Amino acid sequence: MAGLLAGAGCSGGAEPGTATAGTATAVPAALSPSPTVSPTGSPTFSPSTSGSPSAPGTVAELTPAVTARLDAAVQRVLNQASVPGVMVALTTPRDSYIRAFGVSDKIAGIPMVTGLNMRIGSETKTFTVTGVLRLVDQGRVGLDDPISKYVPEVPGGDAITLRQLANMRSGLFPYTSDQGFVQALLADPHREFTPQQLLSYAFAHPADFPPGTDFEYSNTNTILLGLVVEKVSGQPLGAFLEQQVFEPADLGRTVFPVDAAFPQPHARGYTNQTQSGAIEDATDWNPSWGWAAGAMISDLPDLQKWAKVLATGTLLKPATQAERLQTPPSGDPGLGYGLGVFVNHGWIGHNGSLPGYQSVAVYLPSAQATLVVLLNTDIAYRGSAPSTLFAQAITEIVSPGNVYSLPVAPSSGSPSAPASSPALAET
């Protein structure tokens, strides 16, 4: 979720920190690159004339000069967008850039470091859908099975397939746009929601369009896919993902929480998605409202691994991965959405956001390059998610032929989210 209910900023902006020690793969052609122009108010950098190739699919060598430009760009976004702290990892086969900037705790002034656990919002979708695709490879479900085969009482469920849920083309109403849900969450962000409660908010509304006829980013879809995993596997979703996804991918710090527990060490997160619109500490808010769509926790090294696994399909059969990466246009230029994954101007992966935290984890196959950004606020800057501003500023320098970009103030449910009041946008 990256919606805004108020426009206030938050403090931040320490000098770059030194990265702490930590453990840190058939792909589609890159989509046409977008112009390297930042959204209004975001930092803009010209492509480097040395060590920064402009051809799509390439990433600049991380020379001292390029590294210095990256430091300056990240620090500039941190200051402009009033982000408390951010950690960044850009890696290629030949070199890497791993940094932490700002603070992990505004009150205590504790520096951000790269070894902290973070809430990752909609990165969760990539794991849940991978779980479904593992079941596909095991012959236990079919992508074109109707959801009614597994979950009863879904409106129009006989005509909605698992594929349409995974690629956000079911038409089911996003429960985060229901005002009863918004009021319940903001009134008590520590409360626990069950998947059935979340779906009840969505099913109180008619479908937004017939299945398969349009694209709408909606947490409702992924909640249903989580229930499919539980129905077919006979396991809680988190236990299934640990066995079938986390362990095979060697993700030792990635967690699907069953409550508000947050493994130490972690950064504190700050949001203005509050009843008053004032900035609050959302660190210990219960993420159950996001469940299969947005509840997970991970860290920088694990997401570096995951971005490559996700994009290259090492946990799936090649044919299944090829289906996953069929990314019809989403309605936003340069952005296609497949099965729980997007292709953003050539970068494959996802972003995530929920109160207090945002993330980006993407992979550029042609350059074997991984970019991960984790930060401890979701407060938008001039209509843009701060995670987008960081990823865009970085890719403008190192991959000007493939600039990560998401639209400002999308009309409905885009994964870039900020949404306008009073609805909360998706994770």
C-alpha positions as a Python dict, from the first residue, in 0.01 Angstrom:
ca = {
    (1, 'M'): (0, 0, 0),
    (2, 'A'): (136, 341, -88),
    (3, 'G'): (-164, 566, -64),
    (4, 'L'): (-153, 909, 85),
    (5, 'L'): (-401, 1047, 334),
    (6, 'A'): (-190, 1355, 409),
    (7, 'G'): (95, 1538, 242),
    (8, 'A'): (337, 1608, 524),
    (9, 'G'): (700, 1507, 494),
    (10, 'C'): (935, 1350, 743),
    (11, 'S'): (1288, 1428, 845),
    (12, 'G'): (1595, 1251, 719),
    (13, 'G'): (1917, 1304, 535),
    (14, 'A'): (2235, 1185, 704),
    (15, 'E'): (2561, 1135, 522),
    (16, 'P'): (2605, 806, 335),
    (17, 'G'): (2690, 518, 562),
    (18, 'T'): (2927, 230, 502),
    (19, 'A'): (2766, -101, 413),
    (20, 'T'): (2777, -363, 683),
    (21, 'A'): (2891, -717, 614),
    (22, 'G'): (2619, -942, 474),
    (23, 'T'): (2550, -1223, 229),
    (24, 'A'): (2429, -1081, -58),
    (25, 'T'): (1937, -1662, -1227),
    (26, 'A'): (1451, -1785, -2153),
    (27, 'V'): (1406, -1404, -2061),
    (28, 'P'): (1195, -1151, -2251),
    (29, 'A'): (1342, -878, -2463),
    (30, 'A'): (1369, -543, -2292),
    (31, 'L'): (1075, -315, -2344),
    (32, 'S'): (1131, 15, -2517),
    (33, 'P'): (1310, 249, -2277),
    (34, 'S'): (1130, 553, -2148),
    (35, 'P'): (1276, 903, -2169),
    (36, 'T'): (1523, 971, -1890),
    (37, 'V'): (1314, 1250, -1743),
    (38, 'S'): (1222, 1239, -1377),
    (39, 'P'): (875, 1318, -1243),
    (40, 'T'): (828, 1678, -1141),
    (41, 'G'): (1038, 1752, -840),
    (42, 'S'): (1255, 1439, -856),
    (43, 'P'): (1630, 1457, -919),
    (44, 'T'): (1738, 1444, -1284),
    (45, 'F'): (2082, 1333, -1399),
    (46, 'S'): (2224, 1325, -1749),
    (47, 'P'): (2368, 996, -1871),
    (48, 'S'): (2738, 964, -1798),
    (49, 'T'): (2980, 1024, -2084),
    (50, 'S'): (3228, 778, -1934),
    (51, 'G'): (3152, 424, -1823),
    (52, 'S'): (2775, 463, -1871),
    (53, 'P'): (2651, 289, -2187),
    (54, 'S'): (2329, 415, -2340),
    (55, 'A'): (2231, 99, -2530),
    (56, 'P'): (1931, -83, -2384),
    (57, 'G'): (2026, -390, -2185),
    (58, 'T'): (2360, -261, -2061),
    (59, 'V'): (2474, -135, -1722),
    (60, 'A'): (2767, 98, -1661),
    (61, 'E'): (3086, -19, -1500),
    (62, 'L'): (3088, 100, -1139),
    (63, 'T'): (3399, 311, -1163),
    (64, 'P'): (3485, 554, -883),
    (65, 'A'): (3330, 833, -1087),
    (66, 'V'): (3003, 643, -1140),
    (67, 'T'): (2998, 539, -775),
    (68, 'A'): (3038, 902, -669),
    (69, 'R'): (2747, 1000, -892),
    (70, 'L'): (2534, 726, -739),
    (71, 'D'): (2619, 846, -388),
    (72, 'A'): (2518, 1199, -483),
    (73, 'A'): (2196, 1087, -653),
    (74, 'V'): (2077, 869, -366),
    (75, 'Q'): (2162, 1138, -111),
    (76, 'R'): (1980, 1398, -316),
    (77, 'V'): (1660, 1191, -333),
    (78, 'L'): (1689, 1117, 38),
    (79, 'N'): (1705, 1490, 113),
    (80, 'Q'): (1445, 1607, -138),
    (81, 'A'): (1185, 1346, -43),
    (82, 'S'): (1261, 1367, 331),
    (83, 'V'): (1326, 993, 353),
    (84, 'P'): (1467, 887, 692),
    (85, 'G'): (1688, 609, 558),
    (86, 'V'): (1752, 387, 260),
    (87, 'M'): (1970, 92, 165),
    (88, 'V'): (2070, 20, -194),
    (89, 'A'): (2235, -278, -364),
    (90, 'L'): (2330, -272, -732),
    (91, 'T'): (2526, -575, -845),
    (92, 'T'): (2660, -705, -1176),
    (93, 'P'): (2893, -997, -1254),
    (94, 'R'): (3191, -761, -1241),
    (95, 'D'): (3122, -530, -947),
    (96, 'S'): (2876, -406, -689),
    (97, 'Y'): (2746, -95, -517),
    (98, 'I'): (2604, -157, -168),
    (99, 'R'): (2529, 138, 55),
    (100, 'A'): (2313, 259, 343),
    (101, 'F'): (2214, 624, 386),
    (102, 'G'): (2030, 819, 654),
    (103, 'V'): (1884, 674, 972),
    (104, 'S'): (1694, 364, 1073),
    (105, 'D'): (1542, 537, 1378),
    (106, 'K'): (1461, 908, 1365),
    (107, 'I'): (1423, 950, 1740),
    (108, 'A'): (1742, 772, 1840),
    (109, 'G'): (1934, 890, 1533),
    (110, 'I'): (2062, 538, 1465),
    (111, 'P'): (2228, 514, 1122),
    (112, 'M'): (2072, 292, 857),
    (113, 'V'): (2284, -17, 783),
    (114, 'T'): (2245, -285, 520),
    (115, 'G'): (2182, -580, 752),
    (116, 'L'): (1837, -480, 879),
    (117, 'N'): (1508, -664, 831),
    (118, 'M'): (1241, -465, 647),
    (119, 'R'): (873, -503, 565),
    (120, 'I'): (852, -553, 187),
    (121, 'G'): (484, -502, 100),
    (122, 'S'): (387, -625, -245),
    (123, 'E'): (713, -808, -302),
    (124, 'T'): (501, -1067, -118),
    (125, 'K'): (297, -1115, -436),
    (126, 'T'): (599, -1252, -617),
    (127, 'F'): (636, -1523, -353),
    (128, 'T'): (267, -1614, -336),
    (129, 'V'): (238, -1646, -713),
    (130, 'T'): (561, -1846, -725),
    (131, 'G'): (397, -2081, -476),
    (132, 'V'): (101, -2121, -712),
    (133, 'L'): (335, -2183, -1005),
    (134, 'R'): (520, -2450, -807),
    (135, 'L'): (183, -2623, -769),
    (136, 'V'): (132, -2587, -1144),
    (137, 'D'): (466, -2759, -1208),
    (138, 'Q'): (363, -3038, -970),
    (139, 'G'): (42, -3091, -1165),
    (140, 'R'): (-174, -2999, -867),
    (141, 'V'): (-342, -2690, -1016),
    (142, 'G'): (-385, -2542, -1363),
    (143, 'L'): (-346, -2178, -1452),
    (144, 'D'): (-673, -2187, -1641),
    (145, 'D'): (-866, -2353, -1358),
    (146, 'P'): (-1153, -2135, -1231),
    (147, 'I'): (-1111, -1997, -881),
    (148, 'S'): (-1447, -2155, -794),
    (149, 'K'): (-1274, -2495, -807),
    (150, 'Y'): (-1079, -2401, -495),
    (151, 'V'): (-1255, -2111, -320),
    (152, 'P'): (-1637, -2103, -299),
    (153, 'E'): (-1861, -1799, -317),
    (154, 'V'): (-1635, -1579, -528),
    (155, 'P'): (-1866, -1358, -736),
    (156, 'G'): (-1838, -1479, -1094),
    (157, 'G'): (-1580, -1732, -980),
    (158, 'D'): (-1668, -1986, -1249),
    (159, 'A'): (-1536, -1743, -1511),
    (160, 'I'): (-1225, -1615, -1327),
    (161, 'T'): (-909, -1821, -1375),
    (162, 'L'): (-601, -1846, -1158),
    (163, 'R'): (-408, -1689, -1446),
    (164, 'Q'): (-636, -1385, -1441),
    (165, 'L'): (-590, -1350, -1067),
    (166, 'A'): (-210, -1371, -1100),
    (167, 'N'): (-189, -1115, -1382),
    (168, 'M'): (-439, -872, -1228),
    (169, 'R'): (-709, -917, -1488),
    (170, 'S'): (-993, -1069, -1284),
    (171, 'G'): (-1197, -749, -1249),
    (172, 'L'): (-1260, -816, -879),
    (173, 'F'): (-1293, -499, -671),
    (174, 'P'): (-982, -407, -466),
    (175, 'Y'): (-1075, -437, -98),
    (176, 'T'): (-835, -154, -14),
    (177, 'S'): (-1071, 82, -197),
    (178, 'D'): (-1362, -6, 31),
    (179, 'Q'): (-1425, 273, 279),
    (180, 'G'): (-1532, 35, 554),
    (181, 'F'): (-1196, -139, 527),
    (182, 'V'): (-1005, 189, 523),
    (183, 'Q'): (-1185, 312, 835),
    (184, 'A'): (-1136, -17, 1018),
    (185, 'L'): (-764, -29, 942),
    (186, 'L'): (-689, 331, 1032),
    (187, 'A'): (-900, 312, 1347),
    (188, 'D'): (-687, 24, 1474),
    (189, 'P'): (-378, -56, 1265),
    (190, 'H'): (-277, -321, 1522),
    (191, 'R'): (-587, -534, 1461),
    (192, 'E'): (-575, -868, 1284),
    (193, 'F'): (-768, -925, 962),
    (194, 'T'): (-845, -1271, 828),
    (195, 'P'): (-837, -1341, 453),
    (196, 'Q'): (-1211, -1400, 461),
    (197, 'Q'): (-1271, -1060, 620),
    (198, 'L'): (-1060, -893, 352),
    (199, 'L'): (-1252, -1066, 76),
    (200, 'S'): (-1584, -969, 230),
    (201, 'Y'): (-1496, -602, 175),
    (202, 'A'): (-1418, -674, -191),
    (203, 'F'): (-1720, -894, -259),
    (204, 'A'): (-1957, -626, -129),
    (205, 'H'): (-1891, -445, -459),
    (206, 'P'): (-1968, -544, -817),
    (207, 'A'): (-1678, -640, -1043),
    (208, 'D'): (-1503, -350, -1210),
    (209, 'F'): (-1495, -526, -1549),
    (210, 'P'): (-1549, -874, -1700),
    (211, 'P'): (-1258, -1115, -1640),
    (212, 'G'): (-973, -1085, -1888),
    (213, 'T'): (-1089, -760, -2049),
    (214, 'D'): (-874, -510, -1860),
    (215, 'F'): (-592, -469, -1608),
    (216, 'E'): (-643, -351, -1250),
    (217, 'Y'): (-387, -399, -976),
    (218, 'S'): (-577, -546, -681),
    (219, 'N'): (-478, -719, -360),
    (220, 'T'): (-806, -913, -377),
    (221, 'N'): (-654, -1130, -651),
    (222, 'T'): (-352, -1237, -448),
    (223, 'I'): (-551, -1304, -131),
    (224, 'L'): (-750, -1558, -332),
    (225, 'L'): (-431, -1717, -466),
    (226, 'G'): (-304, -1753, -110),
    (227, 'L'): (-621, -1944, -23),
    (228, 'V'): (-567, -2168, -327),
    (229, 'V'): (-220, -2257, -200),
    (230, 'E'): (-358, -2343, 143),
    (231, 'K'): (-648, -2547, 0),
    (232, 'V'): (-431, -2754, -235),
    (233, 'S'): (-126, -2797, -12),
    (234, 'G'): (-308, -2848, 316),
    (235, 'Q'): (-53, -2616, 479),
    (236, 'P'): (-62, -2258, 606),
    (237, 'L'): (61, -2027, 334),
    (238, 'G'): (374, -1926, 525),
    (239, 'A'): (475, -2289, 590),
    (240, 'F'): (425, -2380, 225),
    (241, 'L'): (629, -2084, 104),
    (242, 'E'): (909, -2163, 346),
    (243, 'Q'): (930, -2520, 220),
    (244, 'Q'): (865, -2460, -151),
    (245, 'V'): (1016, -2115, -209),
    (246, 'F'): (1232, -1971, 70),
    (247, 'E'): (1443, -2282, 132),
    (248, 'P'): (1503, -2375, -235),
    (249, 'A'): (1601, -2013, -306),
    (250, 'D'): (1833, -2004, 1),
    (251, 'L'): (1648, -1715, 165),
    (252, 'G'): (1738, -1747, 532),
    (253, 'R'): (1609, -1408, 647),
    (254, 'T'): (1277, -1400, 459),
    (255, 'V'): (966, -1445, 673),
    (256, 'F'): (590, -1472, 623),
    (257, 'P'): (468, -1339, 960),
    (258, 'V'): (158, -1473, 1131),
    (259, 'D'): (117, -1158, 1343),
    (260, 'A'): (287, -821, 1397),
    (261, 'A'): (615, -982, 1509),
    (262, 'F'): (915, -820, 1340),
    (263, 'P'): (1252, -999, 1366),
    (264, 'Q'): (1541, -797, 1503),
    (265, 'P'): (1731, -604, 1392),
    (266, 'H'): (1494, -389, 1191),
    (267, 'A'): (1449, -29, 1088),
    (268, 'R'): (1161, 174, 1225),
    (269, 'G'): (909, 281, 962),
    (270, 'Y'): (722, 610, 925),
    (271, 'T'): (391, 686, 754),
    (272, 'N'): (127, 954, 722),
    (273, 'Q'): (-145, 702, 639),
    (274, 'T'): (-310, 775, 971),
    (275, 'Q'): (-649, 897, 1090),
    (276, 'S'): (-512, 1245, 1157),
    (277, 'G'): (-273, 1260, 863),
    (278, 'A'): (15, 1318, 1105),
    (279, 'I'): (331, 1113, 1066),
    (280, 'E'): (340, 812, 1296),
    (281, 'D'): (573, 521, 1367),
    (282, 'A'): (414, 220, 1190),
    (283, 'T'): (686, -32, 1276),
    (284, 'D'): (465, -260, 1484),
    (285, 'W'): (141, -228, 1291),
    (286, 'N'): (-13, -563, 1202),
    (287, 'P'): (46, -647, 832),
    (288, 'S'): (-231, -909, 827),
    (289, 'W'): (-443, -674, 615),
    (290, 'G'): (-197, -747, 331),
    (291, 'W'): (-159, -1123, 398),
    (292, 'A'): (-68, -1306, 74),
    (293, 'A'): (-46, -974, -107),
    (294, 'G'): (177, -771, 125),
    (295, 'A'): (267, -905, 470),
    (296, 'M'): (621, -1037, 426),
    (297, 'I'): (957, -938, 577),
    (298, 'S'): (1301, -976, 420),
    (299, 'D'): (1640, -808, 399),
    (300, 'L'): (1879, -672, 138),
    (301, 'P'): (2090, -986, 74),
    (302, 'D'): (1786, -1212, 46),
    (303, 'L'): (1613, -979, -199),
    (304, 'Q'): (1930, -963, -407),
    (305, 'K'): (1910, -1340, -443),
    (306, 'W'): (1536, -1337, -496),
    (307, 'A'): (1537, -1077, -775),
    (308, 'K'): (1755, -1306, -985),
    (309, 'V'): (1565, -1625, -897),
    (310, 'L'): (1234, -1458, -981),
    (311, 'A'): (1347, -1314, -1313),
    (312, 'T'): (1528, -1623, -1439),
    (313, 'G'): (1284, -1884, -1311),
    (314, 'T'): (1525, -2118, -1137),
    (315, 'L'): (1243, -2258, -920),
    (316, 'L'): (1012, -2327, -1215),
    (317, 'K'): (1000, -2530, -1533),
    (318, 'P'): (1110, -2323, -1836),
    (319, 'A'): (763, -2339, -1991),
    (320, 'T'): (604, -2215, -1670),
    (321, 'Q'): (853, -1930, -1641),
    (322, 'A'): (782, -1836, -2002),
    (323, 'E'): (412, -1812, -1919),
    (324, 'R'): (494, -1606, -1611),
    (325, 'L'): (682, -1353, -1820),
    (326, 'Q'): (407, -1298, -2073),
    (327, 'T'): (349, -936, -1978),
    (328, 'P'): (73, -770, -2176),
    (329, 'P'): (65, -393, -2136),
    (330, 'S'): (-71, -265, -1808),
    (331, 'G'): (-188, 67, -1947),
    (332, 'D'): (128, 247, -1834),
    (333, 'P'): (397, 303, -2104),
    (334, 'G'): (691, 65, -2066),
    (335, 'L'): (526, -138, -1789),
    (336, 'G'): (390, -487, -1848),
    (337, 'Y'): (245, -712, -1577),
    (338, 'G'): (274, -1091, -1594),
    (339, 'L'): (203, -1355, -1331),
    (340, 'G'): (290, -1176, -1008),
    (341, 'V'): (578, -989, -1171),
    (342, 'F'): (627, -680, -1384),
    (343, 'V'): (865, -584, -1662),
    (344, 'N'): (960, -221, -1610),
    (345, 'H'): (1155, -89, -1909),
    (346, 'G'): (1347, -417, -1919),
    (347, 'W'): (1387, -464, -1543),
    (348, 'I'): (1198, -771, -1417),
    (349, 'G'): (1065, -784, -1061),
    (350, 'H'): (829, -595, -835),
    (351, 'N'): (799, -310, -590),
    (352, 'G'): (627, -302, -253),
    (353, 'S'): (479, -55, -12),
    (354, 'L'): (283, -51, 311),
    (355, 'P'): (270, 199, 596),
    (356, 'G'): (627, 282, 694),
    (357, 'Y'): (818, 88, 430),
    (358, 'Q'): (884, 60, 57),
    (359, 'S'): (1091, -169, -161),
    (360, 'V'): (1207, -237, -516),
    (361, 'A'): (1374, -563, -623),
    (362, 'V'): (1443, -599, -996),
    (363, 'Y'): (1678, -777, -1236),
    (364, 'L'): (1800, -680, -1585),
    (365, 'P'): (1870, -1015, -1756),
    (366, 'S'): (2080, -887, -2046),
    (367, 'A'): (2329, -732, -1803),
    (368, 'Q'): (2280, -988, -1521),
    (369, 'A'): (2228, -684, -1299),
    (370, 'T'): (2029, -676, -976),
    (371, 'L'): (1890, -363, -810),
    (372, 'V'): (1733, -365, -463),
    (373, 'V'): (1613, -57, -275),
    (374, 'L'): (1469, -69, 78),
    (375, 'L'): (1353, 236, 274),
    (376, 'N'): (1168, 316, 595),
    (377, 'T'): (888, 543, 479),
    (378, 'D'): (600, 527, 231),
    (379, 'I'): (531, 902, 228),
    (380, 'A'): (505, 1019, -132),
    (381, 'Y'): (698, 1316, -269),
    (382, 'R'): (500, 1527, -519),
    (383, 'G'): (287, 1228, -610),
    (384, 'S'): (571, 978, -657),
    (385, 'A'): (659, 683, -438),
    (386, 'P'): (1006, 747, -291),
    (387, 'S'): (1116, 395, -386),
    (388, 'T'): (1047, 486, -749),
    (389, 'L'): (1250, 806, -718),
    (390, 'F'): (1552, 615, -587),
    (391, 'A'): (1533, 341, -850),
    (392, 'Q'): (1484, 595, -1125),
    (393, 'A'): (1775, 813, -1015),
    (394, 'I'): (2004, 510, -996),
    (395, 'T'): (1907, 367, -1335),
    (396, 'E'): (1931, 705, -1504),
    (397, 'I'): (2302, 685, -1423),
    (398, 'V'): (2388, 319, -1472),
    (399, 'S'): (2135, 204, -1735),
    (400, 'P'): (2004, 506, -1927),
    (401, 'G'): (1871, 269, -2193),
    (402, 'N'): (1656, 101, -1925),
    (403, 'V'): (1534, 362, -1679),
    (404, 'Y'): (1306, 225, -1408),
    (405, 'S'): (1000, 447, -1404),
    (406, 'L'): (645, 439, -1272),
    (407, 'P'): (379, 700, -1337),
    (408, 'V'): (295, 982, -1101),
    (409, 'A'): (-50, 962, -939),
    (410, 'P'): (-189, 666, -1137),
    (411, 'S'): (-562, 657, -1177),
    (412, 'S'): (-637, 327, -1003),
    (413, 'G'): (-449, 62, -816),
    (414, 'S'): (-115, 81, -997),
    (415, 'P'): (171, -96, -821),
    (416, 'S'): (342, 242, -803),
    (417, 'A'): (47, 346, -587),
    (418, 'P'): (22, 679, -439),
    (419, 'A'): (-353, 703, -434),
    (420, 'S'): (-551, 1002, -333),
    (421, 'S'): (-758, 1022, -18),
    (422, 'P'): (-974, 866, 104),
    (423, 'A'): (-899, 516, -37),
    (424, 'L'): (-581, 333, 52),
    (425, 'A'): (-384, 212, -247),
    (426, 'E'): (-260, -144, -289),
    (427, 'T'): (58, -274, -129),
}
